[in-house]
Amino acid sequence: MSQSLVDTDVETQLRTAVAEVLEDNPTKVDDLDGATVWSALRAMGATTLPVPEELGGQGAGWREVAVVAEELGRAVAPVPFLGSVLATAALLRATDDPHAAEALRGDATLVVPLSAWPGGPLPHITVDGDRLTGTVRSVADVRGTLVVPADGALWLTEQADITPVTSLDRTRPVADVEFSGATAVRVAADGAVEHALRVGAAILAAEQVGIAEWCLDTTVAYLKQRYQFGRPVGSYQALKHRLADLWQEIVLARAAAKAAADALDTGEDAALLAYAAQSLCAEVAVHAAEECVQLHGGIGMTWEHPAHLYLKRAKADEIALGTPGRLRVLLAPLADLPA
C-alpha cells in the first residue's frame, strides 16, 4: 500500500485525541447539543488545522482535516465541522486580505446551499455598493462570520436573518439565510467557491467512511451476541456474506477517501480524486447504514437505538455537495470517460 494511504504518526495521534473527546461526550439520541465537543475541538486546534501558523492556525494539511472528519462521522457528532471546512477552504484563497485572515481565526460559514456542487449554480445575491440582498436556503452549520459568494467575489458580513428549517439529519442543522441590505466587506478570491466545494467533497468522503465503519463494527458486535435457534445470529452464512461484502466496500471507500485527502495537499488530480471518493463513499455509507438498521432487527427500528441517526446522516450526506450522479458527470471528462 502506498504510504499516502496510511496514517502518519501525527495523524494517528490526532485521531486518538479526537476519539477521546468524542468518547467523553457521546452523541445521545435525546440530546444532540454538541457545544462541548465543538469547544474542545476548537481548543485543540482541530478547526484551524489547514490554516498557516502565521495566520494563527496549525499549519497542517487537509489529510489531518480528513482524519478529524472521519472520527466525527464515526460519532455522528452534532458539530459544525463541515461548514467550518467549507469556509476555511474559501478564505484560504484570499489570505492576503486582512479581513479574510481575521475570519480564519474564528467561526465562519460559507453561505451556499448544502446541496451545492462544484461548478453548479448558486442563489443570486444582489450587490449594491457594500450591501447584500437575497436569500440562500438550506445552509448547513450557520454560525460566526458569513462568507457570501456574490458578484465574482466573497463578501464578509454578520448581518442576516437566520431561520432554522426542519432537516432529515438532526445532527447537522440547516437554515435559510436572508440578507436585507446587509453591510459587507468585499474579499477578492478567484475560484474560491468551486475550490471550497471540491475540498468539502473530499472531506465529506472521509466523514462517510467513519459513518460506514461505525455501522459495520456495531452490527458485527450485535450479531455476535444476539442468539437465535441456540446459536449466534452472526454465525449464519447468509449474514456473513452480507457483512463480508460490506467490509470490502468500506476498504475501497477508505482508500478512495484517503487518496482524495492526500491529493488536496499535493494538488495532483485533486478534482478527479475528490469526485471519485465522494461519489463512492456516499453510496457505501448509505448501504452500511441500511444494513445496520436491518440486521439489528427490531431494536434497529427504534428511536432509542442510534442507528437511525447514522442512516439519516448518510442519506443527507448523499445529496450534500453534489449527488453521486452529479459528481460522476464532473468526473467523467477528468478520467477521459465517454459521456
Salt bridges, closest charged atoms under 4 A:
ASP7 OD2 - ARG15 NH2 2.86
ASP7 OD1 - LYS258 NZ 2.36
GLU11 OE2 - ARG63 NE 2.68
GLU11 OE1 - LYS258 NZ 3.50
GLU70 OE2 - ARG15 NH1 3.15
GLU70 OE2 - ARG74 NH2 2.98
GLU70 OE2 - ARG254 NH2 2.15
GLU71 OE2 - ARG15 NH1 2.81
GLU71 OE2 - ARG74 NH2 3.12
ASP97 OD1 - HIS99 ND1 3.23
GLU102 OE1 - ARG105 NH2 2.85
ASP107 OD1 - ARG42 NH1 2.91
ASP107 OD2 - ARG143 NH1 3.79
ASP169 OD2 - ARG313 NE 2.86
ASP176 OD2 - ARG137 NH1 3.10
GLU194 OE2 - ARG198 NH2 3.45
GLU207 OE1 - ARG172 NH2 2.64
GLU207 OE2 - ARG313 NH1 3.00
GLU213 OE1 - ARG74 NH1 2.92
GLU213 OE2 - ARG254 NE 2.95
GLU249 OE1 - HIS287 ND1 2.92
ASP262 OD1 - ARG63 NH1 2.99
GLU283 OE1 - ARG328 NH2 3.05
GLU291 OE1 - ARG242 NH2 2.53
GLU291 OE2 - HIS287 NE2 3.93
ASP317 OD1 - ARG172 NH1 2.73
GLU318 OE1 - LYS315 NZ 3.48
